[in-house]
Each structure stands twice: as C-alpha cells, then as structure tokens.
Amino acid sequence: MELERVRPTVLRGTFHAYELAALAAAARYVTESEPPELPAEALAQLRQVLEEYDRQVRDLSAP
C-alpha cells in the first residue's frame, strides 16, 4: 500500500487487490454487525464508501 497527499484533505492510494479487498471486507463486517459504540453518522458514511467502492468495482468489470 502506498499513500500520497495530493491536497490537505485529498489522499491518493495505491493498493494491491488483496489489500483493498481486506479493507472492504472489514468495512462490510462493521456495517453488518452495527456495533453500538459506532455513531450512526459514521456507520452511514462507511456504507456510502462501500456503495462507491462497489460501483467502482462494477465499472472496472464493464467492457
């Protein structure tokens, strides 16, 4: 994994497929288990990130 700061609040990441898959799997685990100590807003943001991840993965597969 490699991270690069593009702007103060923008990062660019380069990941091996398995690294990104591990992060996505961990995020899915959290969103599905909905731990009570996790604020609802954080859970909603994590779900939005996963939706965007899924859309991007679908777009990679499209001809």
C-alpha positions as CSV (number, residue, x, y, z in Angstrom):
1,M,0.0,0.0,0.0
2,E,1.2,3.5,-0.8
3,L,-0.5,6.8,0.2
4,E,0.2,10.1,-1.3
5,R,-1.1,13.5,-0.1
6,V,-2.5,15.4,-3.2
7,R,-4.0,18.3,-1.2
8,P,-4.5,18.8,2.5
9,T,-7.7,16.8,2.6
10,V,-7.2,14.6,-0.5
11,L,-5.1,11.4,-0.5
12,R,-4.3,9.1,-3.4
13,G,-3.8,5.4,-2.6
14,T,-2.2,2.6,-4.5
15,F,-3.2,-0.8,-3.2
16,H,-2.7,-4.5,-4.2
17,A,-6.1,-6.0,-4.9
18,Y,-5.9,-8.2,-1.7
19,E,-5.2,-5.1,0.5
20,L,-8.2,-3.2,-0.8
21,A,-10.3,-6.4,-0.5
22,A,-9.3,-6.8,3.1
23,L,-10.2,-3.2,3.9
24,A,-13.6,-3.6,2.1
25,A,-14.3,-6.8,4.0
26,A,-13.5,-5.2,7.3
27,A,-15.8,-2.3,6.5
28,R,-18.6,-4.7,5.5
29,Y,-18.2,-6.6,8.7
30,V,-18.6,-3.4,10.7
31,T,-21.6,-2.2,8.7
32,E,-23.3,-5.6,9.1
33,S,-22.6,-6.0,12.8
34,E,-23.5,-2.4,13.6
35,P,-21.6,-2.1,16.9
36,P,-23.5,0.1,19.4
37,E,-20.5,2.2,20.1
38,L,-20.2,3.3,16.5
39,P,-22.1,6.6,15.9
40,A,-24.9,6.4,13.3
41,E,-23.3,9.0,11.2
42,A,-20.0,7.1,11.0
43,L,-22.0,4.0,10.0
44,A,-23.8,5.9,7.3
45,Q,-20.5,7.3,5.9
46,L,-19.0,3.8,5.9
47,R,-22.0,2.5,4.0
48,Q,-21.6,5.3,1.4
49,V,-17.9,4.5,0.9
50,L,-18.8,0.8,0.4
51,E,-21.5,1.7,-2.2
52,E,-19.0,3.8,-4.1
53,Y,-16.4,1.0,-3.9
54,D,-19.0,-1.5,-5.3
55,R,-19.9,0.9,-8.1
56,Q,-16.2,1.4,-9.0
57,V,-15.5,-2.3,-9.0
58,R,-18.6,-2.9,-11.3
59,D,-17.2,-0.2,-13.6
60,L,-13.9,-1.9,-13.8
61,S,-15.6,-5.1,-15.0
62,A,-17.7,-3.4,-17.6
63,P,-16.5,-3.7,-21.2
